[in-house]
Amino acid sequence: MDSGICLHNANVLTGFSVMENCAVYIKNNKIADVFSERRFQQKQFSPKVQIINVNGSYIAPGLIDTHIHGIGGFGTDDGKTDSILKMSEILPKYGVTSFIPTLYAAKPDEMIKNIKAVVKAIGKEKGAHILGMHLEGPFISKERLGVQPEDAVSPVDIELMEKFYKAAKGHIINMTVAPELKGMRGLALWCISKGIILQAGHTNATYTQMVEGMQARIMHTTHLFNAMSRMHHRDPGAVGAVFIHPEISCEFIADGIHIDSNLIKLLFQFKPLDKLVMVTDSLKPTKQKADVLYANNEEVYFDKCFYRKSDNVIAGSAMTMIDGVKNLVDWGLTLEQAIHVSSPSPAEILKIQNKGYVAPGFDADLIIFNEDFTTINTIIDGKIYKGER
């Protein structure tokens, strides 16, 4: 007899459209069907099917965080497999069903250690899927460090990249680079051959250098506006290139601190929805309760986001993906837009298969949340996790 889960009396944000008063049927860890409440009432289900009334709550594709350093006191900077697995366990509370652990730039031996820690965690998750890893450096600009350690920055070195790739066992999904660096085209061509997506970030590139990077398929950008050359009337820079070229996709952090909310609304007016990816860039102390907080082995303090204590430079956000969804809606964007940049867009841009939509054949990775954006439940491969409520 058939088994599975049927969620009904829901407003479903499919990624394609909004379906009111509907049901979602999950079978064999996949979405088997999405249909009307009326049809649900007419169907005969096996006793093995778990029927769940969500009482008018929203169901959306599980949120996908493609740039995250840590949460709950656990981070990629720990260099420990257990920390990556703890991140996986914590994230479903906030509606995240898949994530890409992001590694800071580090000296080669340390970076390889951190890479191997992620590799060992893949396939052992007890929560959100670990899709692979994002290397935020080391081939970045010393002029746009943010809080990246200067002594970890490296000139382009394909032999070093080969070492990273070997340590990662093919699990590098994306990598932040500065397009203006000498030798970048050769690195880009190498990465194309390995299926690694390059994104411009921590860059001081001129507009011309950004266009040259596009020719080598550097077509995605890391946390737009932050740690990149700004728009100028004589040189549009990296930011200007993103606005001028609709084909370039970009991450953005929607905490209201990294980027003013009015600029985010402007971004949505200029860029196609499928080229926008909301990320948290959240740090290890996000949601952590401790007297002293650390990120990337440096003390930070919290004031709406995290700042490095030594010089007050913004270190990263303290938001979750569902926080970001709420912020976007509060700023006047539609819920459908907010969900699209949090799941369908990252799935398509980062080439994540079978995720990002609530439609037959896609993985049963879902978030159930209410009108105040509290996560009620998160479903991953058909398994139900409790939300933050």
N, C-alpha and C positions, 0 to 999 in steps of 0.2 A: 504494500500500500504506500501511496505517496506520503512523504513527510515534508516538513519545512516550516516556514513562518509566513503568516499573512498579516500585514499591518493595514488597518483600515480606519476610515473616518479621518482622513489626512488631507492636508493641502500639500501637494507634491511639486517641488521645484525640480523638474527633470534635468535641467541643463539646456533643454531645447525650448521648454515652455513651462507654464504654470497650470497644473491640473487641480482644480478644487474638488473637495469631497470625493477622494479616490482611495484606492487600495494598492498596495505593493505586495506581490507574492514572491517569496524567496524559496528556491529549491536547489539543492546541491551546491550551496554557497554562491549561487548566481541569482540575479534577478530574472525570474521566469516570466513575469507579466506585470503590467500596470493597468488598472482598469477602474471603472466608475464604482462608487459605493452602491449604486443600484444593482450593478452586475454582481458585486460581492454578495449582496443579500440573496441573490438568486442561485449562487453557486453552492454546491455540496462538497464540503471538504472532508478529507480523511480525518479520523480522530487523532492521527499522528501530527496533523498540522497545528502549530501553535497560533491561535488567533489573538491578536493584540489590538485593542481599541486605543488609538493615540489621542482621541478626544479633540480633534480639530487642530492638533499641533502640525508643525511643518515637518516634512521629510525632504531631505536634500541629499545629493551625492556627498559622501564623506569628504571632509576638507583635506587638502593636500598641502603640506608646508614644505616648500622646496628650498628654504633657507632658514635653518634653525641651528643654533649652537648648543642650546641646552634648555632645561626646565626642571623645576623642583629640586635644585641642588645637584643635578647631574648634567654633565656636559661632555662634548667631544674633546674639550681641553684636558679632561681627566686622563685621557689615554687608556681608558679601561673599557673592556667589553661590557662589563656589568653596568656601567653608566649609560651606554647606548641602549641596553635592554631596559633599564629603568625609565629612560625617556619614552621608549615604546609603550611601557605600562601606563605612564602618566597621561600621555597625549589623548587617549580616547575620552577622558573626562571633559575635554574641551572640543570634542567633535572631530578630531584629527584621526583619519584612518590610514594615512600613508605620509611618510616624511623622508626628506633627504638630509641626513646629518651633515652639517657644514663644518669643515675643518679650517681653523685659522692658519695663516702662513706660519711656518715654523722652520727651524733648522732641519736639514735633511733627515738626520737620524730620528729626531722627535716626530717629524711629520710622517715618516714611514711607520713608526710605532703607533701613531694615532690612526693611520690608515688601516693597519692590521687589526686594531681593536674593533673598528667598524665591520671589517670583513668577517671576523669571528662571530659577530652578533647576527649577521644576516641568516635568516632561516630559523633562528631560535627565539623570535619575538613572541611575547605573550600579550600583545596589544597592537599598536599601529605598525603597519608594514614598513620595514626599512627598504627603501627602493634602491639604494646605492649611496653614493656620497658626492658631496660638492666640495671641491677644493677652492677656498677663497685665497688664492695665491699659490706659490710665492712670486709668480712673475707679474708683479704689480708695480705701480709707481711710488717712489719714495716721497713724491710731492703730494700724494693723496692717500696717506696711510690710514687716516682715521685712528683707530687704536691698534692697528696691526703693528707688530714689533719690527722696527727698522732693520734690526740685524738678521731678520728672517727673510727679508726681501732678496730675490735673486735675479740676475740677468737671465734671459731665456736660455735654457739648457735642456736640449732634447734628451741627452743621456740621463739627466736627473729625472725628467718626465717619464722615461722608460722604466726607471726604478720605481717611481710612484705607481705606474700602471701595473707592473709586475706584483708589487706588494698588494695592490687593490684587487688582483685577480679579475680584472675587467669590470669592476664595480664602480668606476668613476663615471657618473652621469654628466656632470657639468663642472665647469671650472671658470673662475673669475680671473681675467687677465687684463693687462693694460695694452691696448692695440698698438700704441706708439713705440713699444720697446723694439730694439734692434733684434732681428731674428724671429719676430712674431709670426710672420707669414709661414716660415718653415714649421714652426710649432703648430700653427693652425692646420696646415695640411696634414701633419702627422695625426692630430686629434681627429680630423675628419675620417681618416682611415680606421680609427678605433671607435668611431661613433660617439665621441665625447663632444658635448655641446659647449662651446666657448661663449662667455658673456663678458662684456666690457664693464669693468668696475675698478675702483681704486686706480683711476686713470686720469691723467692730465692731457689726454689727447686733444688735438685740434679737430675742427670739423673735418678737414681733409684726411687726417689720420683715421678718424672714425669711418669715413667712407672707404678708405683703403682696407680697414678691417672688415667691412661688409663684403668686400670682394673675396675675402678669405673665410667668409661665412661666420664671422663674429656678429651674430644677428640678435642676440639677447643681451640685456644689460642688468647689472646688479644694483639693487637699491637706488633707483633713479633719484637724482639730485644730491645724494649723499656720497661723499668721497669721489667726486668726479668734476671735470672742468665744466664751469658754468657757462650759460648762454651770455654772449656779448654781441653788441651790434656789429662788430668787425670780425668776429669769429664765433659762430654759434656753439662751438665746443661739443662735448659729449651730450650734454642735456639738449642742446639745439638739434643735434642729429636725430635724437629720438623723436622729437616733435616734427621735424621736417620729413622724415621717412616713415610712412605708415607700416612698412614691412618689418621694421625693427620692433621687437617685443621688449618689455621691460618689467622688472620687479618694482614694487613700491611698498613702503612700510606705512600702514594706516593707523598709527598711534596718535596722530595729531601733533607730534613733537618733531619727528624726523622730517616731515613735510607738512606745511600748512594745509589745512583741510580745503581751502579755496583753490590751491594749486592742484590738489587731487581731483577736484571737480573739473578744473580746466583740462587735466590729463584725460578724463573720461570723454570730454567733448572733442579732443583732438585725435585720440587713438582708437582704433577698432577694439571692440571688447575682447576679441580673441587674441589680442597682443598684450594684454595687461594681466599681470600675475601679482596677487597680494601675497606678501610673505611676512613672517613675524620678525626675523632676525633676532629672535629672543635668546637671552643669555642664560647660563647655568642658574643664576639666582632667581629667575622668574618663578613666582609662586612659592619661593623658598622663605621659610621663617627662620631667620638667624640674625644675630646682632652684628656680625661682620660678614660682608658679602664679597665674593671673589668671582671674577670672570677672566679667563685666560691668564690665571695666576697673578692677577693684579686686583687690588681692592677697588671696589666700586660702591657707589651709593645710589639710592633710589630717590628720584624726584620726577615722577610721571614716566621716566625711562631711566636707564642706568647711565651714570657718568663715572669716568675714571677719577678716582679720588685725588690722584697726584697732580692733575692739571685741569680737571673739570671738562674734559673732552667727552662728548657723547660716545658711549661704548656699545650701546645696542638697546633694543626695546624690551619691555616687560609685558608685552601683550600676547594674547593667544589668538588663534585664527578666528574663533567665534567673537572675541572682542573686536577684531577688525571688521567682521561682517556687521556687527552692531554700529560701529563708528561710521561706516560708509552709509548706512541707512539713516543714521542720525544727521548726517551731512547733506541729505537730500537725494541720494542715489536710490534706485529701486532695490528691493530685496533680490530680485532676479539678477540684476547686475552684480550685486555683492557676492552672490553665490557663484556666478559664472567665473569671476576672477579668482575664486578660492578653490575651484575644483576642475571644471571643464578646461579652462585656459591652461593651468599648469600641466594637466594631463596631456594636452595636445602639444604644447610647446616643448615639454621635456620628454615627449614620446613615451609616455607611460601607458601601457596597453590595458584595455578593458576596465578603465577607471574614469571617473569624472562625470558620469551620467547615470540617471535613474531610468534605465531602459532595458528591455529583454536582452540577455546575453552578457551584460556587464557584471562585474564582481559585485557581490552583495555587501558593499561598503557604504554605509548610510549614516547620516546624523538626524536625530529627531530632536527638535527644539521648539520652545514656545515663543510667544510674542515678545517676551522681554529678553530673548536670546539666551535663555538658560538651556544648557544641553540636558535633555532628559535621558536619552540613551544614544549610544553609538553602536553601530553594528559593523562588524568586520568579518568578512567571509561567513556571514550568517550567524556569528556569535554575538550575543548581546552584552554590552558593557554599560555600567551605570555612568551617567553624566555627572556634572558638578553639583547638581541640586542636592 
